[in-house]
Structures are given as structure tokens and as C-alpha cells.
Amino acid sequence: MGTLSLLTQLLFTLIHGTNWTISDELTISKFLYSSAYDFSSVVFEELLFRGVLLYLLIAYLNEHKAIAISAIAFGIYHWFTYGIWGNLLGMTLVIITTGFMGYVFAKAYSKTNSVMLPIGLHIGWNWINNSVFSNGPNGNVFLLPNQTFAMEGYIGLFSFLWFLIIPATVLFLLNMNVLGAFRSKI
């Protein structure tokens, strides 16, 4: 996921001709704080949605229903963490994209019977996106773009589709048991 997050940033950099600079606000303390925030928020979310909710749902329902409910709950949770409650289009896009990613994390859990792979996948994405490319809740951390761009029109559609390709790729790798090879190492 960290690699996919990096590829995502590079792809959108190429599309928009963005240049990146190191933030003037960067300090070791700020970078470590942001990294710790990414790690702790991921651990919290994974323990909540996979370690507790999915675990209990699998015990009482069949695995497919449990994974679907966990994924939907994960998507709904992100309505609030992204602050988009009441924005119907934003809520729809977020529940689809984060719900799909929640589905992938839940499948990773069900394949390994451990939260370690979902934590690793999730932290890979969040850390690159938030702490390295400053796209998260901690503001300007490490790299800053020289420009911002509107996510509308064809770029918005491409972005949405790209954020469906990412979990589809990870799901494919899970189903091919590529990531399952890491189970013995976790």
C-alpha cells in the first residue's frame, strides 16, 4: 500500500506537472508526531473495525456478511473523520472508496486471522499519503506541492476510478495469495 500510495502521488504529479518541495515547517519533532499519529490512528481503526467488529461479526454471521458490514462501517466512519457529513456527493464517493478499502483490509484479516496485515497495508497508505506528502490531518509535514488542483471533470473521474483500482489491485494480490506469503513473517 505504501508503494501504491507513492505511485498515486507520482501519477498525479505527472498529470498536473506538480513540483514538490520540502516544507519550511518541517522539523524532526513534527515529522515524528505525524508519523506517530498515522501509526496510532491506523492501529485504533484496525483494532476497532477488524480486531473487534469483524471478529464478532464473523462469530455470529457468515464471513461474507461480516466483511461487508465491517467495510460499510469503515466507510461511514470516514464520513466523520473527513468532515463531509451532509455533503451527499462526498459521502457517496467516500463510502465507495474507503468502504472498498475497508473490504480489502477485512479480507486481509480473514485470510490471515490477524490484524497485522491490515495494519501494515493501512499504515503503508496513510504514512506515505499523510506524513510524506502532507495530505493528512497534520498539515504541512514533509513534502509540499507547488500547486493544488481541482478534482473536477475528467480529473475528478479519473481520480475516483484510480481510487477503485488501488483496492482492486490489493484484493487481486490477496486472492492470488501474494500477500499471504508474508503471514509467516508477521
N, C-alpha and C positions, 0 to 999 in steps of 0.2 A: 504494500500500500504506500509506503514511503516513496518507492520508485515511481509508482503511478501518480502520486501527488507531484513529484518532481517533473515527470513528463507532462503533466497537465499544465504546470506553470510555464514550462518551456514552450509548449504548443501555443498557449495564449500569448506568450511573449513574441513568438514568431508572427502570429496573426496580426497583432496590434503594433508590432515594431517597438515594443516596450524595452527600455533600458532599466537596469537595476543598479541601485547604489546602496552602500552601507549606510544605515540610519545614523544621523548625528546624535540620536538619543541612545544609541547602543552602549550598554555597559555590561560587564560580566554579570553583575547583580540582576539587571533587567532580563538578560537572556536566560540566566538560571531560574529566575522567578517564572518566566513564561514557560520554560521547559517543564518545571515542576507543576505548574498549573495544568499544562497539557496532560502530563502523566496522571496527576491526581483526578482530573475530570474524567479521563478515559477509564481509569480503574473504577471510579464511582459508577459511571454509566454501565460498564460491563458487569460489575457485581450486581447492580440493580436489575438490568434487563436480561442478562444471560445467567448470572450466578444465582439469582433468586427467582425472578418472574418466569423465565424459561424453564428452569429446573422444576418449579412447582407445576407449571402448566404441562410439562411432559409427564409428570407423575399422575396427573388427573385427566389429561386428554391424550389424543394420539399426537405423535411428534409433528405431523404436518400442520395441524391446527395450532399447536403450541408455538411453532416457529412463526406462523402467520400473525398470531395475536401479539407475540413479542415484537415483531417487525413493525406492526401498526402502532403499538405503544411507543416504540422508539421514534417513529416519525412524528407522532403527536407531541411527544416531549420536546422535540426540536422546534415546534411552533413557538414554544415559550422561550427556549434558550436563544433563538434567533430574533425574538421580539416581533414576530409577524402576526400575532393573533389578530384576527379581524380583516386581514388582507387576504381575500379569497384566492386570488391567483397565487400569491406567495405561499399560502398554506397548502394549496394543491401541489405545487412544484416541490415543496419541501417534504411533504408526506410521501410523495413518489420517490424522490431521490434518497432521502435519509431512511425511509422505510425499506427501500430496496437494499441499502447498505446494511440496515439492521437485520434483514433477512439473511444476507451473506454472513454476518457475524454470528447469527443464530445457527446457521448451517455449519459454520466452523466449530461452534460449540458442540453441536450434536454429533459431528464426525469424530471429535477428539475427547468428548466428555470432560472438557477442561475449559476454563475461561482464558487460559494462557494464549492460545492462538488468536481468539478475538481481540484480546488486549493488544497483542503485538501488531495485528493488522490495523486496529483503530489508532494506536499511538503513532504508527508509521505515517498515516494520513495526517492526523492532527498536528503532529510536531512539525513536519515539513510545511504544511499549509499555514499554521498559526505562528510558530516561533521563527522559522526561517524566512518565509515570505510575508510575514506581518499581516495575514488575513484573518486573524482571530480577535478575541475579546481583549487582548493585552496591548492593542495599538501597534505603534511602530516599534518593532523589536530588532530585526536584523537587516533584511533587505527591503528596500522601498522602490516601487515603480516610479518612473519619471512621469507617468500619466495614468489616469484612470479612464475607463471606457464604459459606456452604457451597455448594459446587457439587454438589448432590444433588437427586434428584427431578426435577420438571419444569424447574427452573432448570438443572440439570446437562444434561438432554436438550436443552433449548433452546440452551445454550452449545455443546454438541457440534455440533448442527446448524448453528449460526451459524458455527462454525469450519470447516464444509464449504462454506458459502455464500461465504465470503470467497475461497478459491482458485477456486471455480467462477466467481465474478464476474470475477476477473482472467483466468482462462482464456478466458472469453467475450470479454473485451476484446482478448486476444491473437489469438484466432481471427477477430475482426472487423477485425484489423489496426489497432485504435485505438492501441495502444502501439507498433506498428511505425512509426508516424509519427515517433516520437522517434529512430529509428535514425540518421537523417541528422544529428541534433543531438548524438548521443553521441560 
